[in-house]
Amino acid sequence: MKYTTNGTTKRYMANTNCSYGSFAVSAGDKYQFGCEFEFYIDTDFYDYTIVIDEIAKEIYEFCTEDLSK
C-alpha cells in the first residue's frame, strides 16, 4: 500500500480496484455520506504499529477513498 506522510499521519492512496457496481457519487448529488472509523488499541497487549497497519489493510479491501492513520 502506497502512502504519503503529513506530520505524523500516514495517508494511504485509494484502492482503485474496488468497485460498487452501479453506485456512483457525484458532486451534484443532494445527499452524500461520510464515515470515520475510530479504534482504541490496548497497547498493553498489542503493538500499536502492527495492529493499525493490519486494520488499514482490511479497510483498504472495501474502500475506494484515501485512508489516513
N, CA, C and O atoms as CSV, one atom per row, in Angstrom:
chain,resi,resn,atom,element,x,y,z
A,1,MET,N,N,0.829,-1.170,0.000
A,1,MET,CA,C,0.000,0.000,0.000
A,1,MET,C,C,0.883,1.246,0.000
A,1,MET,O,O,1.732,1.409,0.876
A,2,LYS,N,N,0.682,2.122,-0.979
A,2,LYS,CA,C,1.473,3.352,-1.070
A,2,LYS,C,C,0.871,4.414,-0.168
A,2,LYS,O,O,-0.348,4.505,-0.024
A,3,TYR,N,N,1.741,5.222,0.443
A,3,TYR,CA,C,1.247,6.289,1.303
A,3,TYR,C,C,2.166,7.500,1.250
A,3,TYR,O,O,3.324,7.410,0.844
A,4,THR,N,N,1.618,8.637,1.672
A,4,THR,CA,C,2.405,9.851,1.870
A,4,THR,C,C,2.283,10.214,3.342
A,4,THR,O,O,1.353,9.770,4.016
A,5,THR,N,N,3.207,11.011,3.842
A,5,THR,CA,C,3.133,11.419,5.239
A,5,THR,C,C,2.865,12.911,5.343
A,5,THR,O,O,3.323,13.703,4.519
A,6,ASN,N,N,2.115,13.272,6.372
A,6,ASN,CA,C,1.830,14.659,6.687
A,6,ASN,C,C,1.988,14.780,8.194
A,6,ASN,O,O,1.068,14.452,8.943
A,7,GLY,N,N,3.132,15.243,8.638
A,7,GLY,CA,C,3.434,15.237,10.074
A,7,GLY,C,C,3.571,13.796,10.537
A,7,GLY,O,O,4.411,13.057,10.023
A,8,THR,N,N,2.750,13.387,11.505
A,8,THR,CA,C,2.794,12.013,11.998
A,8,THR,C,C,1.700,11.150,11.371
A,8,THR,O,O,1.547,9.985,11.739
A,9,THR,N,N,0.930,11.712,10.422
A,9,THR,CA,C,-0.174,10.994,9.792
A,9,THR,C,C,0.268,10.372,8.478
A,9,THR,O,O,0.917,11.023,7.659
A,10,LYS,N,N,-0.088,9.110,8.283
A,10,LYS,CA,C,0.142,8.437,7.006
A,10,LYS,C,C,-1.162,8.455,6.223
A,10,LYS,O,O,-2.200,8.064,6.757
A,11,ARG,N,N,-1.135,8.903,4.963
A,11,ARG,CA,C,-2.316,8.883,4.100
A,11,ARG,C,C,-2.064,7.872,2.997
A,11,ARG,O,O,-1.181,8.043,2.157
A,12,TYR,N,N,-2.875,6.798,3.020
A,12,TYR,CA,C,-2.756,5.736,2.041
A,12,TYR,C,C,-3.608,6.059,0.827
A,12,TYR,O,O,-4.763,6.463,0.963
A,13,MET,N,N,-3.043,5.883,-0.359
A,13,MET,CA,C,-3.769,6.146,-1.589
A,13,MET,C,C,-4.935,5.175,-1.731
A,13,MET,O,O,-4.867,4.033,-1.277
A,14,ALA,N,N,-6.014,5.650,-2.372
A,14,ALA,CA,C,-7.237,4.862,-2.503
A,14,ALA,C,C,-7.005,3.578,-3.278
A,14,ALA,O,O,-6.105,3.488,-4.113
A,15,ASN,N,N,-7.833,2.588,-2.984
A,15,ASN,CA,C,-7.828,1.318,-3.691
A,15,ASN,C,C,-8.656,1.494,-4.966
A,15,ASN,O,O,-9.885,1.462,-4.913
A,16,THR,N,N,-8.007,1.677,-6.086
A,16,THR,CA,C,-8.718,1.939,-7.338
A,16,THR,C,C,-9.282,0.664,-7.966
A,16,THR,O,O,-9.986,0.743,-8.973
A,17,ASN,N,N,-8.995,-0.492,-7.406
A,17,ASN,CA,C,-9.517,-1.757,-7.930
A,17,ASN,C,C,-10.858,-2.136,-7.320
A,17,ASN,O,O,-11.469,-3.121,-7.734
A,18,CYS,N,N,-11.317,-1.371,-6.350
A,18,CYS,CA,C,-12.569,-1.651,-5.663
A,18,CYS,C,C,-13.719,-0.981,-6.423
A,18,CYS,O,O,-13.598,0.175,-6.828
A,19,SER,N,N,-14.836,-1.700,-6.617
A,19,SER,CA,C,-15.979,-1.087,-7.301
A,19,SER,C,C,-17.281,-1.483,-6.620
A,19,SER,O,O,-17.357,-2.513,-5.950
A,20,TYR,N,N,-18.304,-0.655,-6.799
A,20,TYR,CA,C,-19.599,-0.879,-6.176
A,20,TYR,C,C,-20.705,-1.030,-7.216
A,20,TYR,O,O,-21.836,-0.615,-6.962
A,21,GLY,N,N,-20.419,-1.605,-8.362
A,21,GLY,CA,C,-21.431,-1.802,-9.386
A,21,GLY,C,C,-21.949,-0.483,-9.925
A,21,GLY,O,O,-21.181,0.315,-10.461
A,22,SER,N,N,-23.261,-0.246,-9.786
A,22,SER,CA,C,-23.858,0.956,-10.352
A,22,SER,C,C,-23.844,2.146,-9.388
A,22,SER,O,O,-24.334,3.220,-9.735
A,23,PHE,N,N,-23.298,1.973,-8.202
A,23,PHE,CA,C,-23.256,3.055,-7.219
A,23,PHE,C,C,-22.189,4.062,-7.613
A,23,PHE,O,O,-21.011,3.720,-7.714
A,24,ALA,N,N,-22.606,5.309,-7.838
A,24,ALA,CA,C,-21.655,6.359,-8.184
A,24,ALA,C,C,-22.074,7.659,-7.515
A,24,ALA,O,O,-23.225,8.076,-7.643
A,25,VAL,N,N,-21.171,8.293,-6.816
A,25,VAL,CA,C,-21.440,9.558,-6.145
A,25,VAL,C,C,-20.865,10.677,-7.010
A,25,VAL,O,O,-19.748,10.571,-7.515
A,26,SER,N,N,-21.638,11.749,-7.173
A,26,SER,CA,C,-21.127,12.898,-7.922
A,26,SER,C,C,-21.279,14.159,-7.081
A,26,SER,O,O,-22.027,14.172,-6.103
A,27,ALA,N,N,-20.572,15.217,-7.461
A,27,ALA,CA,C,-20.589,16.468,-6.706
A,27,ALA,C,C,-21.985,17.083,-6.681
A,27,ALA,O,O,-22.298,17.838,-5.760
A,28,GLY,N,N,-22.830,16.781,-7.664
A,28,GLY,CA,C,-24.169,17.351,-7.726
A,28,GLY,C,C,-25.212,16.597,-6.917
A,28,GLY,O,O,-26.363,17.032,-6.858
A,29,ASP,N,N,-24.855,15.493,-6.297
A,29,ASP,CA,C,-25.822,14.732,-5.501
A,29,ASP,C,C,-26.333,15.573,-4.333
A,29,ASP,O,O,-25.572,16.301,-3.696
A,30,LYS,N,N,-27.629,15.462,-4.065
A,30,LYS,CA,C,-28.232,16.237,-2.979
A,30,LYS,C,C,-27.702,15.777,-1.626
A,30,LYS,O,O,-27.446,16.599,-0.747
A,31,TYR,N,N,-27.536,14.479,-1.457
A,31,TYR,CA,C,-27.048,13.938,-0.191
A,31,TYR,C,C,-25.801,13.094,-0.440
A,31,TYR,O,O,-25.730,12.331,-1.403
A,32,GLN,N,N,-24.844,13.244,0.427
A,32,GLN,CA,C,-23.659,12.396,0.393
A,32,GLN,C,C,-23.404,11.921,1.814
A,32,GLN,O,O,-23.849,12.546,2.777
A,33,PHE,N,N,-22.700,10.833,1.937
A,33,PHE,CA,C,-22.471,10.213,3.229
A,33,PHE,C,C,-20.976,10.077,3.469
A,33,PHE,O,O,-20.227,9.701,2.567
A,34,GLY,N,N,-20.552,10.379,4.663
A,34,GLY,CA,C,-19.166,10.188,5.049
A,34,GLY,C,C,-19.104,9.327,6.298
A,34,GLY,O,O,-20.061,9.267,7.070
A,35,CYS,N,N,-17.989,8.671,6.491
A,35,CYS,CA,C,-17.861,7.774,7.634
A,35,CYS,C,C,-16.430,7.846,8.160
A,35,CYS,O,O,-15.472,7.950,7.393
A,36,GLU,N,N,-16.310,7.789,9.459
A,36,GLU,CA,C,-14.986,7.777,10.066
A,36,GLU,C,C,-14.915,6.610,11.038
A,36,GLU,O,O,-15.826,6.409,11.841
A,37,PHE,N,N,-13.845,5.847,10.966
A,37,PHE,CA,C,-13.627,4.742,11.894
A,37,PHE,C,C,-12.645,5.206,12.956
A,37,PHE,O,O,-11.666,5.888,12.654
A,38,GLU,N,N,-12.910,4.836,14.190
A,38,GLU,CA,C,-12.005,5.163,15.276
A,38,GLU,C,C,-11.745,3.888,16.059
A,38,GLU,O,O,-12.681,3.169,16.409
A,39,PHE,N,N,-10.482,3.604,16.336
A,39,PHE,CA,C,-10.106,2.376,17.017
A,39,PHE,C,C,-9.303,2.714,18.266
A,39,PHE,O,O,-8.440,3.592,18.247
A,40,TYR,N,N,-9.598,2.014,19.337
A,40,TYR,CA,C,-8.840,2.137,20.576
A,40,TYR,C,C,-8.105,0.815,20.781
A,40,TYR,O,O,-8.731,-0.235,20.931
A,41,ILE,N,N,-6.806,0.872,20.786
A,41,ILE,CA,C,-5.988,-0.335,20.839
A,41,ILE,C,C,-5.334,-0.438,22.214
A,41,ILE,O,O,-4.666,0.489,22.672
A,42,ASP,N,N,-5.539,-1.573,22.857
A,42,ASP,CA,C,-4.933,-1.828,24.160
A,42,ASP,C,C,-3.442,-2.102,23.955
A,42,ASP,O,O,-3.040,-3.225,23.650
A,43,THR,N,N,-2.643,-1.071,24.125
A,43,THR,CA,C,-1.208,-1.197,23.861
A,43,THR,C,C,-0.460,-1.975,24.940
A,43,THR,O,O,0.738,-2.223,24.807
A,44,ASP,N,N,-1.160,-2.361,26.008
A,44,ASP,CA,C,-0.534,-3.250,26.991
A,44,ASP,C,C,-0.429,-4.670,26.424
A,44,ASP,O,O,0.439,-5.444,26.827
A,45,PHE,N,N,-1.321,-5.000,25.487
A,45,PHE,CA,C,-1.344,-6.345,24.913
A,45,PHE,C,C,-0.955,-6.386,23.435
A,45,PHE,O,O,-0.513,-7.426,22.948
A,46,TYR,N,N,-1.111,-5.275,22.717
A,46,TYR,CA,C,-0.870,-5.264,21.269
A,46,TYR,C,C,0.088,-4.145,20.887
A,46,TYR,O,O,0.075,-3.067,21.482
A,47,ASP,N,N,0.904,-4.411,19.903
A,47,ASP,CA,C,1.792,-3.395,19.359
A,47,ASP,C,C,0.972,-2.492,18.438
A,47,ASP,O,O,0.440,-2.956,17.429
A,48,TYR,N,N,0.868,-1.211,18.777
A,48,TYR,CA,C,0.026,-0.267,18.046
A,48,TYR,C,C,0.339,-0.241,16.552
A,48,TYR,O,O,-0.572,-0.304,15.727
A,49,THR,N,N,1.610,-0.149,16.204
A,49,THR,CA,C,2.011,-0.034,14.800
A,49,THR,C,C,1.566,-1.243,13.989
A,49,THR,O,O,1.079,-1.091,12.868
A,50,ILE,N,N,1.725,-2.422,14.534
A,50,ILE,CA,C,1.332,-3.644,13.826
A,50,ILE,C,C,-0.182,-3.707,13.669
A,50,ILE,O,O,-0.679,-4.004,12.582
A,51,VAL,N,N,-0.918,-3.432,14.739
A,51,VAL,CA,C,-2.373,-3.521,14.699
A,51,VAL,C,C,-2.963,-2.492,13.746
A,51,VAL,O,O,-3.845,-2.834,12.958
A,52,ILE,N,N,-2.508,-1.247,13.791
A,52,ILE,CA,C,-3.082,-0.207,12.943
A,52,ILE,C,C,-2.775,-0.478,11.474
A,52,ILE,O,O,-3.594,-0.160,10.612
A,53,ASP,N,N,-1.630,-1.051,11.171
A,53,ASP,CA,C,-1.316,-1.433,9.791
A,53,ASP,C,C,-2.258,-2.541,9.311
A,53,ASP,O,O,-2.726,-2.508,8.173
A,54,GLU,N,N,-2.533,-3.511,10.170
A,54,GLU,CA,C,-3.449,-4.602,9.800
A,54,GLU,C,C,-4.874,-4.077,9.583
A,54,GLU,O,O,-5.551,-4.498,8.645
A,55,ILE,N,N,-5.326,-3.167,10.439
A,55,ILE,CA,C,-6.656,-2.579,10.278
A,55,ILE,C,C,-6.734,-1.822,8.953
A,55,ILE,O,O,-7.711,-1.960,8.218
A,56,ALA,N,N,-5.723,-1.035,8.649
A,56,ALA,CA,C,-5.709,-0.264,7.393
A,56,ALA,C,C,-5.774,-1.188,6.190
A,56,ALA,O,O,-6.481,-0.889,5.227
A,57,LYS,N,N,-5.057,-2.298,6.221
A,57,LYS,CA,C,-5.079,-3.262,5.106
A,57,LYS,C,C,-6.470,-3.851,4.912
A,57,LYS,O,O,-6.918,-4.025,3.779
A,58,GLU,N,N,-7.155,-4.159,6.011
A,58,GLU,CA,C,-8.504,-4.732,5.918
A,58,GLU,C,C,-9.495,-3.714,5.349
A,58,GLU,O,O,-10.296,-4.054,4.478
A,59,ILE,N,N,-9.447,-2.482,5.828
A,59,ILE,CA,C,-10.356,-1.447,5.334
A,59,ILE,C,C,-10.088,-1.154,3.866
A,59,ILE,O,O,-11.020,-0.919,3.097
A,60,TYR,N,N,-8.833,-1.165,3.480
A,60,TYR,CA,C,-8.419,-0.892,2.098
A,60,TYR,C,C,-9.121,-1.823,1.108
A,60,TYR,O,O,-9.376,-1.436,-0.032
A,61,GLU,N,N,-9.430,-3.036,1.533
A,61,GLU,CA,C,-10.053,-4.023,0.649
A,61,GLU,C,C,-11.449,-3.626,0.199
A,61,GLU,O,O,-11.878,-4.048,-0.875
A,62,PHE,N,N,-12.176,-2.830,0.977
A,62,PHE,CA,C,-13.541,-2.464,0.589
A,62,PHE,C,C,-13.750,-0.953,0.483
A,62,PHE,O,O,-14.893,-0.497,0.458
A,63,CYS,N,N,-12.688,-0.178,0.422
A,63,CYS,CA,C,-12.800,1.268,0.436
A,63,CYS,C,C,-12.125,1.881,-0.786
A,63,CYS,O,O,-11.007,1.506,-1.139
A,64,THR,N,N,-12.812,2.825,-1.431
A,64,THR,CA,C,-12.240,3.486,-2.602
A,64,THR,C,C,-11.693,4.867,-2.263
A,64,THR,O,O,-11.312,5.614,-3.164
A,65,GLU,N,N,-11.646,5.215,-0.994
A,65,GLU,CA,C,-11.152,6.514,-0.578
A,65,GLU,C,C,-9.769,6.372,0.039
A,65,GLU,O,O,-9.370,5.286,0.459
A,66,ASP,N,N,-9.030,7.504,0.087
A,66,ASP,CA,C,-7.742,7.511,0.764
A,66,ASP,C,C,-7.955,7.198,2.243
A,66,ASP,O,O,-8.972,7.576,2.825
A,67,LEU,N,N,-7.008,6.516,2.832
A,67,LEU,CA,C,-7.048,6.204,4.263
A,67,LEU,C,C,-5.920,6.969,4.947
A,67,LEU,O,O,-4.821,7.076,4.403
A,68,SER,N,N,-6.189,7.497,6.133
A,68,SER,CA,C,-5.112,8.103,6.904
A,68,SER,C,C,-5.126,7.555,8.311
A,68,SER,O,O,-6.177,7.230,8.864
A,69,LYS,N,N,-3.944,7.459,8.876
A,69,LYS,CA,C,-3.849,6.927,10.234
A,69,LYS,C,C,-2.781,7.655,10.982
A,69,LYS,O,O,-2.536,7.361,12.152
